Amino acid sequence: MTADDLRRRPIGVFDSGLGGLTVLRALHERLPCEDIVYFGDTARVPYGTKGERTVAAFARQDAGLLQGLGVKMVVVACNTASAFALDDLREVLDVPVLGVIEPGVDTALRRTAGGPVGVIGTSGTIRSGRYQAGLATKLSGERIFVQECPLFVPLVEEGMAGHRVTALVMEDYLAPLRNAGIDTLILGCTHYPLLKDDIRRAMGAQVALVDSAEALAEAAAAHLAELSLRRRDSGEAEIRDREGELAFLLSDIPWKFAEIGARFLGKPITGVRTVGLDELEEAGRRLGPAPAPTERD
């Protein structure tokens, strides 16, 4: 295989459901000539309420599926999978692997003006402690504040951005962070960018919001450039004018999929293929035995 053949391979993205479509959208905007394959494990969503061993096993299957499709990079768009499975995936995959937590932490550390930094996310993401550990490399513990926001995901999927019910939930979840005087807030779930306006109203314009999808897209673009894997670096003629193809795989077609998916991606989704759980399990087996459970299991 030539270097150009490798550059022409697609980028693989996976998430526990449809939230990672915000990452796909950011990647497509940042790297418009790249082909991207998206897998959403909609049959087993959510990952954010499941234990580490289960999430790690599912992530192996998801990533193994994408590697089997010949991707040149795997992007873990799920915060919970990034927290529980990233190290294992980097050991067993033959392609570069990026997660969503490290780029979000790096962006927050650049943006903070010296005040406290907050993180909001699912229960699994917050309780994993990965965001806290990343921030703690540069910040003292009294400058780190976190909040589980489990109702944000269903609010997004029900299309309730800007709704008065959402405002009430925002106040309940975010008041402690606002009262702590944070100057930067990491949106530690790929659903949350769709609530950005509501979050900004609840927190105030003085708080910098770190969109994890945008941060991950920037990190992926930089990593591909570093590895000389960008398609635009190939010898293809007129590559700058090419619009990359987007392919969609789901483990189930959920009710209201077209409506919810279009809201996340910003345009209609077509050409979806379903992947059976047996195919996912086989993809995981090809990566070898799963790691031993940790003390969190």
Rosetta blueprint (number, residue, H / E / L):
1 M L
2 T L
3 A H
4 D H
5 D H
6 L H
7 R H
8 R L
9 R L
10 P L
11 I E
12 G E
13 V E
14 F E
15 D E
16 S L
17 G L
18 L L
19 G L
20 G L
21 L H
22 T H
23 V H
24 L H
25 R H
26 A H
27 L H
28 H H
29 E H
30 R H
31 L L
32 P L
33 C L
34 E L
35 D L
36 I E
37 V E
38 Y E
39 F E
40 G E
41 D L
42 T L
43 A L
44 R L
45 V L
46 P L
47 Y L
48 G L
49 T L
50 K L
51 G L
52 E H
53 R H
54 T H
55 V H
56 A H
57 A H
58 F H
59 A H
60 R H
61 Q H
62 D H
63 A H
64 G H
65 L H
66 L H
67 Q H
68 G H
69 L L
70 G L
71 V L
72 K L
73 M E
74 V E
75 V E
76 V E
77 A L
78 C L
79 N H
80 T H
81 A H
82 S H
83 A H
84 F H
85 A H
86 L H
87 D H
88 D H
89 L H
90 R H
91 E H
92 V H
93 L L
94 D L
95 V L
96 P L
97 V E
98 L E
99 G E
100 V L
101 I H
102 E H
103 P H
104 G H
105 V H
106 D H
107 T H
108 A H
109 L H
110 R H
111 R H
112 T L
113 A L
114 G L
115 G L
116 P L
117 V E
118 G E
119 V E
120 I E
121 G E
122 T L
123 S H
124 G H
125 T H
126 I H
127 R H
128 S H
129 G L
130 R H
131 Y H
132 Q H
133 A H
134 G H
135 L H
136 A H
137 T L
138 K L
139 L L
140 S L
141 G H
142 E H
143 R H
144 I E
145 F E
146 V E
147 Q E
148 E E
149 C L
150 P L
151 L L
152 F H
153 V H
154 P H
155 L H
156 V H
157 E H
158 E L
159 G L
160 M L
161 A L
162 G L
163 H L
164 R H
165 V H
166 T H
167 A H
168 L H
169 V H
170 M H
171 E H
172 D H
173 Y H
174 L H
175 A H
176 P H
177 L H
178 R H
179 N H
180 A L
181 G L
182 I L
183 D L
184 T E
185 L E
186 I E
187 L E
188 G E
189 C L
190 T L
191 H L
192 Y H
193 P H
194 L H
195 L H
196 K H
197 D H
198 D H
199 I H
200 R H
201 R H
202 A H
203 M H
204 G L
205 A L
206 Q L
207 V L
208 A E
209 L E
210 V E
211 D E
212 S H
213 A H
214 E H
215 A H
216 L H
217 A H
218 E H
219 A H
220 A H
221 A H
222 A H
223 H H
224 L H
225 A H
226 E H
227 L L
228 S L
229 L L
230 R L
231 R H
232 R H
233 D H
234 S L
235 G L
236 E L
237 A L
238 E L
239 I H
240 R H
241 D H
242 R L
243 E L
244 G L
245 E L
246 L E
247 A E
248 F E
249 L E
250 L E
251 S L
252 D L
253 I L
254 P L
255 W L
256 K L
257 F H
258 A H
259 E H
260 I H
261 G H
262 A H
263 R H
264 F H
265 L H
266 G L
267 K L
268 P L
269 I L
270 T L
271 G L
272 V E
273 R E
274 T E
275 V L
276 G L
277 L H
278 D H
279 E H
280 L H
281 E H
282 E H
283 A H
284 G H
285 R H
286 R L
287 L L
288 G L
289 P L
290 A L
291 P L
292 A L
293 P L
294 T L
295 E L
296 R L
297 D L
